Each structure stands twice: as structure tokens, then as C-alpha cells.
């Protein structure tokens, strides 16, 4: 843990900037996959493969399956 409050603040701001940029990237990828799936350019298997590659399947499917239990 960093004890200097100024350094800690700078590290926190850097972490928040990283999270913000990653969230924008993730939203862009999700939008691209959604448009591709709706237009038929991507299949469900293609989207599953990309989600798995991104590590998102472990987060996506349990959340979706809760609605069907």
C-alpha cells in the first residue's frame, strides 16, 4: 500500500482511467458483435467464440440462466 497521499491519488486516477478506457473498448466490442449477429454477418457460434476468447462467457451465461431458473 502506498502511504504518500499524492502518489496514492495519482495511482487511483490512473486505475480509473484504465477502467474507463477498458469499459469503452468492451462496449465497442459488444456493439460490434450485436450488430454483426443481427445482420447475419456473425453466427451465434462466432459470437460465443469471441466471448469465450474475451473471457466473458463465464460472466454472461450464468447471468442469463438465472432468468430461466
C-alpha positions in Angstrom: 0.0 0.0 0.0 1.3 3.4 -0.9 1.4 5.8 2.1 2.0 9.1 0.3 -1.5 10.5 -0.4 -0.4 12.3 -3.5 1.1 9.2 -5.1 -1.9 7.1 -4.0 -4.3 9.6 -5.6 -2.2 9.5 -8.9 -2.3 5.7 -8.9 -6.1 5.7 -8.2 -6.6 8.2 -11.1 -4.5 6.0 -13.4 -6.5 3.0 -12.4 -9.8 4.8 -13.1 -8.6 6.0 -16.5 -7.6 2.4 -17.3 -11.1 1.1 -16.2 -12.8 3.8 -18.2 -10.8 3.0 -21.4 -11.4 -0.8 -21.0 -15.1 -0.2 -20.5 -15.3 1.9 -23.7 -13.5 -0.9 -25.6 -15.8 -3.5 -24.2 -18.9 -1.5 -25.1 -17.5 -1.1 -28.6 -16.8 -4.8 -29.0 -20.3 -5.7 -27.6 -21.9 -3.3 -30.1 -19.9 -4.7 -33.0 -20.9 -8.2 -32.1 -24.5 -7.3 -31.6 -24.7 -5.6 -35.0 -22.9 -8.5 -36.7 -25.2 -11.0 -35.1 -28.4 -9.1 -36.0 -27.2 -8.6 -39.6 -26.2 -12.2 -40.1 -22.6 -11.3 -40.6 -21.8 -13.2 -37.4 -23.3 -16.5 -36.2 -24.1 -17.4 -32.6 -21.1 -19.7 -32.7 -18.9 -16.8 -33.9 -20.2 -14.6 -31.0 -19.7 -17.4 -28.5 -16.1 -17.9 -29.7 -15.4 -14.2 -29.4 -17.0 -14.0 -25.9 -15.0 -17.1 -24.8 -11.8 -15.5 -26.2 -12.5 -12.4 -24.2 -13.2 -14.4 -21.1 -16.8 -13.2 -20.9 -18.7 -16.5 -21.2 -18.1 -17.2 -17.5 -19.8 -13.9 -16.7 -22.5 -13.8 -19.4 -24.2 -17.2 -19.3 -24.7 -17.6 -15.5 -26.3 -14.2 -15.5 -28.6 -15.2 -18.4 -29.5 -18.6 -17.0 -30.7 -17.0 -13.7 -33.7 -15.7 -15.5 -34.7 -19.2 -16.6 -34.5 -21.0 -13.2 
